Amino acid sequence: MMDKSIIEGEYNYEYYPPPPNSFPNKIIKRYGKSMNDVFTIKENFFIENEKLLLNAKQFTDIYRKQEKREICKICCEKIPSNTTLFVNHGTKFILCKKCGHLNGEYNDGDEYSHALYETGLYGGDYREPTKEQFTRRLDAIYIPKARFLVDMLRQIEPNYTSYQYLDIGAGAGYMVGAINRLGLAVKGIELDNNQVEYANRMLDKPMLEQKNLLQVTECIKITNSQVLTFINVLEHITNLRDTFDAIKENTSIKYVFFCVPKLGFTCALESIFSEVYPRHIGGGGGHTHLFTNESLNWIYQNWGFSSAAEWHFGTDIMDLYRMITVMLGKNNASDEFINMVSKMFQEQTDAIQLILDKTGFASDAHVLMKVH
C-alpha cells in the first residue's frame, strides 16, 4: 500500500470522470463537497443549541463514569497518564505515540455503548418525523456517499453489481436506502430495534435486522457479502480490533467502505467554544476517540489492508459558522449583524472548507479499503 502513487483532485459527486486505467495501482484521493444541501438539515444545530448541549453533557456524564483507558484503542500501546493533547468539555484526549490515534481518557465499554445505542438515547437524533424529511436527508447526505462507493468500485471491480452489500450499524437505514437506490443488493444490521423498525417502515420493506453487540462480530465473520459499509460506525465499536480480525478472517469480504471522524480543526473549535454543542467529539457525537492519517495507516499495515480510494471533506467551517452565530446570539448581537455573518459563511463555506480538506486536517474521511 505504501508503494502506491497517489492521484489527487477535487470530487464532484454529480459527475464522474473515470480515473486513469491504472487505478488499481493508485490511491485516488478526492477533496471537497458542497454544503448547500446540508444547511437546512443541520438547522436544528443552530436553533436548539441549549437542548443539544444538555444532551451532550448527559452523554459525557455516562462516559466519565467508565474506567480509565490504559491502552490505545488501536495498537494497545500503554497510554501515558501525564500526557494530554487537549481537553473537550472536561474530558482529556491523548495522542498515542506509537500509532498516532487520539484516545479519550475513559474506556467506551459495553455499559457506555448499551446506554447510548441500545436504549435509543443516541439514535433518536437521526430519525426524521416524516418520510419526505427522511428522503431529503438520504438524498443530501447518503446518496453522495453511495455514489462515491459505486464510482470507485466500477473502476476496479467489473462484477461489483453482482456483489452483496452489508451495512453494519445501519442506524435509521439511510445508507441501506442509498445503496438500494443505486440498484445494488444490500441489507443492514443495527443494535437499536427502534431504529430497525423505523428504517424498515421508511424503506417500505424489511432491509434491516436487529442484532446485539455480541452478534455483530459473528455476523461479520460469517457474512457472504463482498462489500461491508461502516458509515460513522467504526468509532462506536467497543471491540474494534476484534472487528478488524473478523473482516480479515472472512475471505468473502473484498472491500470495506467506511466514514470516520478525524482529529482536525473542529477539535480546536470545540475546545474553545464550551457554550456551544460539541457535535464531533465527546458527549455530542458519542465519539470517545478519533482517527488520524497515522492511525489509519497503522490499521492498514497491521491487518494487511490497503486504501484504494479516499474522499476527504469535513464540516469544520460549518461548525465555526454555527459556533460564531450561536455565541453572537448569546452576546446580544443584533439580528442584522448575525445575518451579515451568516451570509458570508453561506457564500464561502465550500471554498474555505476545500482548503482545509486538502491539508488533511478536516473532521471526516471516507475510505474504500481493499481487504482481500
C-alpha positions as CSV (number, residue, x, y, z in Angstrom):
1,M,0.0,0.0,0.0
2,M,2.8,2.4,0.9
3,D,4.4,2.0,-2.6
4,K,1.3,3.1,-4.4
5,S,1.3,6.5,-6.0
6,I,-1.5,9.0,-5.4
7,I,-3.9,10.7,-7.8
8,E,-5.4,13.8,-6.1
9,G,-8.2,16.1,-7.2
10,E,-11.5,17.7,-6.3
11,Y,-14.5,15.5,-6.4
12,N,-17.9,16.5,-7.9
13,Y,-20.3,13.7,-6.8
14,E,-22.8,14.7,-9.5
15,Y,-20.3,14.0,-12.3
16,Y,-17.9,11.1,-12.5
17,P,-14.9,11.4,-14.9
18,P,-13.4,7.9,-14.8
19,P,-10.0,7.7,-13.1
20,P,-7.0,6.6,-15.2
21,N,-6.8,3.0,-16.3
22,S,-4.0,2.4,-13.8
23,F,-6.5,3.0,-11.0
24,P,-5.9,-0.4,-9.3
25,N,-2.3,0.6,-8.7
26,K,-3.1,4.1,-7.5
27,I,-4.7,5.6,-4.4
28,I,-7.4,8.0,-5.5
29,K,-7.8,11.0,-3.2
30,R,-10.7,13.4,-3.6
31,Y,-11.5,16.5,-1.7
32,G,-14.5,18.7,-1.1
33,K,-18.3,18.5,-1.2
34,S,-20.9,21.3,-1.3
35,M,-22.6,22.0,2.0
36,N,-25.5,23.8,0.3
37,D,-27.8,20.7,0.5
38,V,-26.9,20.2,4.2
39,F,-27.6,23.6,5.7
40,T,-31.3,23.1,6.2
41,I,-30.9,19.5,7.6
42,K,-28.4,20.8,10.2
43,E,-30.5,23.8,11.1
44,N,-31.5,22.4,14.4
45,F,-27.8,22.5,15.5
46,F,-28.1,26.3,15.3
47,I,-31.5,26.8,16.9
48,E,-31.5,24.1,19.5
49,N,-28.1,24.6,21.0
50,E,-29.1,24.6,24.6
51,K,-31.1,21.4,24.3
52,L,-28.3,19.6,22.4
53,L,-25.7,20.9,24.8
54,L,-27.6,19.5,27.7
55,N,-27.9,16.1,26.0
56,A,-24.2,16.2,25.3
57,K,-23.5,16.8,29.0
58,Q,-25.6,13.7,29.8
59,F,-23.6,11.6,27.4
60,T,-20.4,13.0,28.9
61,D,-21.5,12.1,32.4
62,I,-22.1,8.5,31.4
63,Y,-18.7,8.4,29.7
64,R,-16.8,9.8,32.6
65,K,-18.2,7.0,34.9
66,Q,-16.3,4.4,32.8
67,E,-12.9,3.0,33.8
68,K,-9.8,4.9,32.8
69,R,-8.4,4.0,29.4
70,E,-5.0,2.4,29.9
71,I,-4.1,1.2,26.4
72,C,-4.6,2.7,22.9
73,K,-7.8,1.7,21.2
74,I,-6.0,0.7,18.0
75,C,-2.5,-0.5,18.8
76,C,-2.8,-1.4,22.5
77,E,0.2,0.7,23.5
78,K,0.1,1.9,27.1
79,I,-1.2,5.4,27.3
80,P,0.9,7.8,29.4
81,S,-1.3,9.2,32.2
82,N,0.5,12.6,32.2
83,T,0.1,13.5,28.5
84,T,-2.9,15.5,27.3
85,L,-3.3,16.9,23.7
86,F,-6.4,18.9,24.6
87,V,-9.5,19.0,26.8
88,N,-13.0,18.9,25.5
89,H,-15.8,19.7,27.9
90,G,-13.9,18.4,30.8
91,T,-12.6,15.2,29.1
92,K,-8.9,14.8,28.3
93,F,-7.7,13.4,25.0
94,I,-4.3,11.8,24.5
95,L,-2.4,11.1,21.2
96,C,-0.9,7.7,21.0
97,K,2.9,7.9,20.4
98,K,3.0,4.5,18.6
99,C,0.2,4.7,16.1
100,G,-1.0,8.3,16.3
101,H,-4.6,7.5,17.3
102,L,-6.4,10.0,19.5
103,N,-7.8,8.4,22.7
104,G,-10.3,9.7,25.3
105,E,-9.2,9.2,28.9
106,Y,-12.0,6.7,29.6
107,N,-13.0,3.4,28.0
108,D,-16.0,3.1,25.8
109,G,-17.1,-0.1,27.4
110,D,-20.2,-2.2,26.9
111,E,-22.1,-0.2,29.6
112,Y,-21.4,3.0,27.7
113,S,-22.4,1.6,24.4
114,H,-25.5,0.0,25.7
115,A,-26.6,3.3,27.3
116,L,-26.1,5.2,24.1
117,Y,-27.0,2.8,21.2
118,E,-29.3,0.1,22.5
119,T,-31.6,2.2,24.6
120,G,-32.4,4.7,21.9
121,L,-30.8,7.5,23.8
122,Y,-28.5,8.3,20.8
123,G,-30.3,7.2,17.7
124,G,-33.3,9.5,18.0
125,D,-31.3,12.4,16.7
126,Y,-31.2,10.8,13.2
127,R,-34.8,9.9,12.8
128,E,-36.9,12.3,10.8
129,P,-40.6,12.6,11.6
130,T,-41.9,12.2,8.0
131,K,-40.9,10.1,5.0
132,E,-40.4,13.3,3.0
133,Q,-37.8,14.5,5.5
134,F,-36.2,11.1,5.6
135,T,-35.8,11.1,1.9
136,R,-34.4,14.6,1.9
137,R,-31.7,13.6,4.4
138,L,-31.0,10.4,2.4
139,D,-30.6,12.4,-0.8
140,A,-28.4,15.2,0.7
141,I,-26.1,13.1,2.9
142,Y,-26.1,9.4,1.9
143,I,-26.6,9.3,-1.9
144,P,-23.3,11.2,-2.4
145,K,-21.6,8.5,-0.2
146,A,-23.2,5.7,-2.1
147,R,-22.3,7.2,-5.5
148,F,-18.7,7.7,-4.5
149,L,-18.5,4.0,-3.4
150,V,-20.1,2.9,-6.7
151,D,-17.9,5.3,-8.8
152,M,-14.7,3.9,-7.3
153,L,-15.8,0.2,-7.4
154,R,-16.8,0.4,-11.1
155,Q,-13.2,1.2,-12.0
156,I,-11.7,-1.8,-10.3
157,E,-14.4,-4.5,-10.0
158,P,-16.3,-5.2,-13.2
159,N,-18.7,-7.5,-11.3
160,Y,-19.5,-5.1,-8.5
161,T,-23.2,-5.0,-9.5
162,S,-23.5,-8.7,-8.6
163,Y,-21.9,-8.2,-5.1
164,Q,-23.8,-8.4,-1.9
165,Y,-23.6,-5.3,0.3
166,L,-23.9,-5.3,4.1
167,D,-24.2,-2.0,6.1
168,I,-23.0,-2.5,9.7
169,G,-24.6,-0.2,12.3
170,A,-27.2,0.8,9.8
171,G,-29.0,3.2,12.2
172,A,-32.1,4.7,10.6
173,G,-31.4,3.0,7.3
174,Y,-30.1,5.9,5.3
175,M,-27.1,4.2,3.7
176,V,-29.0,1.0,3.1
177,G,-31.6,3.1,1.3
178,A,-29.0,4.9,-0.7
179,I,-27.2,1.8,-1.9
180,N,-30.5,0.2,-2.7
181,R,-31.5,3.3,-4.7
182,L,-28.4,2.7,-6.9
183,G,-29.7,-0.8,-7.8
184,L,-27.4,-2.9,-5.6
185,A,-28.4,-5.8,-3.3
186,V,-28.0,-4.5,0.3
187,K,-29.0,-5.4,3.8
188,G,-28.3,-3.8,7.2
189,I,-27.8,-4.8,10.8
190,E,-28.4,-2.4,13.7
191,L,-28.3,-2.6,17.5
192,D,-31.4,-0.5,18.3
193,N,-34.6,-2.2,17.5
194,N,-36.5,1.1,17.4
195,Q,-34.1,2.2,14.6
196,V,-34.7,-1.1,12.8
197,E,-38.5,-0.7,12.9
198,Y,-38.2,3.0,11.8
199,A,-35.9,2.2,8.9
200,N,-37.9,-0.7,7.6
201,R,-41.0,1.5,7.7
202,M,-39.3,4.3,5.8
203,L,-37.8,2.0,3.2
204,D,-41.1,0.2,2.7
205,K,-39.5,-3.3,3.1
206,P,-37.6,-5.2,5.8
207,M,-34.0,-4.4,4.8
208,L,-32.6,-4.0,8.4
209,E,-32.3,-6.7,11.1
210,Q,-31.7,-6.2,14.8
211,K,-28.5,-7.7,16.3
212,N,-27.0,-7.2,19.8
213,L,-23.4,-6.3,20.5
214,L,-22.2,-9.9,20.7
215,Q,-23.9,-10.9,17.4
216,V,-22.4,-8.1,15.3
217,T,-18.8,-9.5,15.2
218,E,-20.2,-13.0,14.4
219,C,-22.2,-11.6,11.5
220,I,-19.1,-10.1,10.0
221,K,-17.3,-13.5,10.4
222,I,-20.0,-15.4,8.5
223,T,-21.4,-13.0,6.0
224,N,-21.3,-13.8,2.3
225,S,-21.3,-10.1,1.4
226,Q,-18.3,-8.9,-0.6
227,V,-18.6,-5.3,0.5
228,L,-19.2,-4.0,4.0
229,T,-20.0,-0.4,4.8
230,F,-19.5,1.3,8.1
231,I,-20.8,4.9,8.0
232,N,-19.8,6.7,11.2
233,V,-19.8,3.3,13.0
234,L,-16.2,2.2,13.5
235,E,-15.6,4.9,16.1
236,H,-18.5,3.5,18.1
237,I,-17.4,-0.2,18.2
238,T,-16.0,-1.2,21.6
239,N,-14.2,-4.3,20.3
240,L,-12.7,-2.6,17.3
241,R,-9.7,-4.9,17.0
242,D,-12.0,-7.9,17.0
243,T,-13.9,-6.3,14.2
244,F,-10.8,-5.9,12.0
245,D,-9.8,-9.5,12.9
246,A,-13.3,-10.8,11.7
247,I,-13.0,-8.8,8.5
248,K,-9.6,-10.3,7.8
249,E,-10.7,-13.8,8.6
250,N,-13.7,-13.7,6.2
251,T,-12.4,-14.3,2.7
252,S,-15.7,-13.4,1.2
253,I,-15.2,-9.7,2.1
254,K,-13.3,-7.9,-0.7
255,Y,-13.8,-4.3,0.3
256,V,-14.9,-2.2,3.3
257,F,-16.2,1.3,2.8
258,F,-16.1,3.5,5.9
259,C,-16.5,7.0,7.1
260,V,-14.8,8.0,10.3
261,P,-14.3,11.2,12.3
262,K,-10.8,12.5,12.5
263,L,-8.6,14.7,14.7
264,G,-9.0,18.0,13.0
265,F,-9.8,21.7,13.2
266,T,-13.2,21.1,14.8
267,C,-11.4,19.7,17.8
268,A,-9.8,23.0,18.4
269,L,-13.1,24.8,18.0
270,E,-14.9,22.6,20.4
271,S,-12.2,23.1,23.0
272,I,-12.7,26.8,22.8
273,F,-16.4,27.2,22.4
274,S,-17.5,25.4,25.6
275,E,-21.0,27.0,25.5
276,V,-21.8,25.5,22.1
277,Y,-22.9,21.9,21.4
278,P,-19.9,19.7,20.6
279,R,-21.1,17.5,17.7
280,H,-17.7,16.0,16.9
281,I,-16.1,14.5,19.9
282,G,-17.1,13.7,23.5
283,G,-20.7,13.8,24.6
284,G,-22.2,15.3,21.5
285,G,-21.2,12.8,18.8
286,G,-20.6,10.0,21.2
287,H,-17.0,9.8,19.9
288,T,-14.6,8.7,22.6
289,H,-11.6,8.6,20.2
290,L,-10.7,9.9,16.8
291,F,-8.8,8.5,13.8
292,T,-5.8,10.2,12.3
293,N,-3.9,9.7,9.0
294,E,-1.3,7.9,11.0
295,S,-3.6,5.6,12.9
296,L,-5.5,4.7,9.7
297,N,-2.2,3.8,8.0
298,W,-1.3,1.7,11.1
299,I,-4.5,-0.2,10.7
300,Y,-3.8,-0.9,7.0
301,Q,-0.3,-2.2,7.8
302,N,-1.2,-4.2,10.9
303,W,-4.1,-6.1,9.2
304,G,-2.8,-6.3,5.7
305,F,-5.4,-4.0,4.3
306,S,-4.9,-1.1,1.8
307,S,-6.5,2.1,0.9
308,A,-7.9,2.1,-2.7
309,A,-9.8,5.4,-2.6
310,E,-10.3,8.3,-0.2
311,W,-12.7,11.2,-0.1
312,H,-11.8,13.9,2.4
313,F,-14.3,16.5,3.3
314,G,-15.3,17.9,6.7
315,T,-17.8,20.2,8.2
316,D,-15.3,22.2,10.3
317,I,-16.2,25.6,8.7
318,M,-19.9,24.9,9.2
319,D,-19.0,24.2,12.8
320,L,-17.1,27.5,13.0
321,Y,-20.1,29.3,11.4
322,R,-22.5,27.7,13.9
323,M,-20.3,28.5,16.9
324,I,-19.8,32.1,16.0
325,T,-23.5,32.8,15.3
326,V,-24.6,31.0,18.5
327,M,-22.2,33.0,20.6
328,L,-23.2,36.2,18.9
329,G,-26.7,35.5,19.9
330,K,-25.6,34.8,23.5
331,N,-23.8,38.1,23.5
332,N,-26.8,40.1,22.3
333,A,-25.6,40.9,18.8
334,S,-28.3,42.3,16.5
335,D,-30.1,40.0,14.0
336,E,-28.8,42.3,11.3
337,F,-25.2,41.6,12.2
338,I,-25.8,37.9,12.7
339,N,-27.4,37.8,9.2
340,M,-24.3,39.6,7.8
341,V,-22.0,37.0,9.2
342,S,-24.3,34.2,8.1
343,K,-24.4,35.5,4.6
344,M,-20.6,35.5,4.4
345,F,-20.3,31.9,5.7
346,Q,-23.1,30.5,3.5
347,E,-21.5,32.0,0.4
348,Q,-17.9,31.0,1.2
349,T,-18.1,27.8,3.3
350,D,-17.3,25.4,0.4
351,A,-14.3,27.4,-0.7
352,I,-12.8,27.7,2.8
353,Q,-13.6,24.1,3.7
354,L,-11.9,22.8,0.5
355,I,-8.7,24.5,1.5
356,L,-8.9,22.8,4.9
357,D,-9.8,19.4,3.4
358,K,-6.6,19.4,1.3
359,T,-4.5,19.9,4.4
360,G,-5.6,16.5,5.8
361,F,-6.8,18.3,9.0
362,A,-10.6,18.1,8.2
363,S,-13.1,16.5,10.5
364,D,-14.0,13.4,8.4
365,A,-12.7,10.9,5.9
366,H,-14.4,8.4,3.6
367,V,-12.2,5.4,2.6
368,L,-12.7,2.5,0.3
369,M,-10.4,-0.1,1.8
370,K,-9.3,-3.3,0.0
371,V,-9.3,-6.4,2.2
372,H,-8.6,-9.4,0.0
